[in-house]
């Protein structure tokens, strides 16, 4: 199997046909492998940088054709793992920074 995928969404939205898809492993093997490898050049490169590439195109998965976005990330270097030691998780750092901005904003407003 190539990559990760959602088989189905537990609570699909009624306004979103993509959230109601039922993707089987056979569909993913056929379409997902081609999307990730992009051997035929069927996907258009939206962004290419040192961190990876973002591709877009149209694929048929779960019996319905739809637009897909594929991110092929490059491998992380060893020093990126060393830099994360002791920093805390990314979500915790974002939460702490958001609260710091809120507190700073309240002080500026005189609250």
C-alpha positions as a printed NumPy array, in Angstrom:
array([[  0.   ,   0.   ,   0.   ],
       [  1.238,   3.466,  -0.848],
       [  0.65 ,   6.348,   1.557],
       [ -2.21 ,   6.958,   3.97 ],
       [ -5.833,   7.583,   3.139],
       [ -9.316,   7.851,   4.637],
       [-11.642,   4.974,   3.831],
       [-14.719,   6.97 ,   4.79 ],
       [-15.702,   9.899,   6.943],
       [-17.67 ,   9.055,  10.087],
       [-19.923,  12.133,   9.933],
       [-20.154,  13.278,   6.289],
       [-21.426,  16.745,   5.464],
       [-24.537,  16.849,   3.302],
       [-23.125,  19.713,   1.218],
       [-19.847,  17.901,   0.45 ],
       [-19.854,  14.945,  -1.945],
       [-16.171,  14.304,  -1.166],
       [-16.905,  13.631,   2.505],
       [-19.448,  10.937,   1.526],
       [-16.975,   8.897,  -0.525],
       [-16.292,   5.291,   0.36 ],
       [-12.745,   4.516,  -0.793],
       [-11.656,   0.876,  -0.841],
       [ -8.086,  -0.348,  -0.633],
       [ -8.319,  -1.533,  -4.248],
       [ -9.283,   2.006,  -5.386],
       [ -6.429,   3.481,  -3.384],
       [ -3.909,   0.998,  -4.792],
       [ -4.986,   1.889,  -8.32 ],
       [ -5.381,   5.681,  -8.003],
       [ -3.343,   6.579,  -4.917],
       [ -0.144,   4.979,  -6.115],
       [ -0.415,   6.808,  -9.432],
       [ -1.16 ,  10.09 ,  -7.679],
       [  1.804,   9.829,  -5.338],
       [  4.237,   8.564,  -7.972],
       [  2.806,  10.711, -10.799],
       [  4.595,   8.659, -13.399],
       [  2.397,   9.882, -16.263],
       [  2.691,  13.564, -15.424],
       [ -1.077,  13.824, -14.88 ],
       [ -0.706,  16.12 , -11.884],
       [  0.207,  19.789, -12.116],
       [  2.908,  21.158,  -9.799],
       [  1.44 ,  23.958,  -7.693],
       [  4.448,  24.548,  -5.471],
       [  7.955,  23.183,  -5.315],
       [ 10.351,  24.043,  -2.512],
       [ 13.078,  22.516,  -0.38 ],
       [ 10.459,  21.043,   1.966],
       [  8.609,  19.197,  -0.81 ],
       [  6.161,  19.501,  -3.68 ],
       [  2.426,  20.179,  -3.825],
       [  0.609,  18.666,  -6.813],
       [ -2.975,  19.008,  -8.05 ],
       [ -5.068,  17.077, -10.537],
       [ -8.188,  15.028, -11.046],
       [ -8.571,  11.396, -10.026],
       [-11.324,   8.802,  -9.758],
       [-11.582,   7.331,  -6.271],
       [-14.523,   5.599,  -4.7  ],
       [-16.555,   5.691,  -7.902],
       [-16.567,   9.489,  -8.233],
       [-14.126,  11.749, -10.051],
       [-12.803,  14.693,  -8.091],
       [ -9.966,  17.119,  -7.652],
       [ -7.082,  16.004,  -5.466],
       [ -4.16 ,  17.738,  -3.799],
       [ -1.056,  15.639,  -3.106],
       [  1.85 ,  16.728,  -0.927],
       [  5.109,  14.899,  -1.41 ],
       [  7.314,  15.968,   1.443],
       [ 11.033,  15.47 ,   1.425],
       [ 12.873,  13.734,   4.206],
       [ 13.71 ,  15.722,   7.3  ],
       [ 17.343,  16.165,   8.189],
       [ 18.713,  14.749,  11.424],
       [ 19.304,  18.178,  12.99 ],
       [ 15.583,  19.054,  12.776],
       [ 14.841,  16.292,  15.265],
       [ 17.591,  17.562,  17.611],
       [ 16.172,  21.12 ,  17.477],
       [ 12.757,  19.882,  18.694],
       [ 14.065,  18.389,  21.942],
       [ 12.624,  20.294,  24.899],
       [ 10.43 ,  22.627,  22.826],
       [  7.112,  20.916,  23.435],
       [  4.622,  19.915,  20.775],
       [  3.704,  22.231,  17.951],
       [  0.08 ,  22.482,  19.098],
       [  1.161,  23.464,  22.625],
       [  3.492,  26.166,  21.31 ],
       [  0.7  ,  27.57 ,  19.087],
       [ -1.777,  27.552,  21.989],
       [  0.672,  29.321,  24.29 ],
       [  1.495,  31.946,  21.657],
       [ -2.202,  32.606,  20.937],
       [ -2.904,  33.224,  24.617],
       [  0.14 ,  35.48 ,  24.89 ],
       [ -1.183,  37.547,  21.976],
       [ -4.623,  37.78 ,  23.579],
       [ -3.16 ,  38.944,  26.88 ],
       [ -0.956,  41.483,  25.105],
       [ -3.974,  42.768,  23.156],
       [ -6.007,  43.191,  26.364],
       [ -3.21 ,  45.174,  27.99 ],
       [ -3.035,  47.528,  25.012],
       [ -6.772,  48.136,  25.194],
       [ -6.513,  48.961,  28.904],
       [ -8.437,  45.906,  30.11 ]])
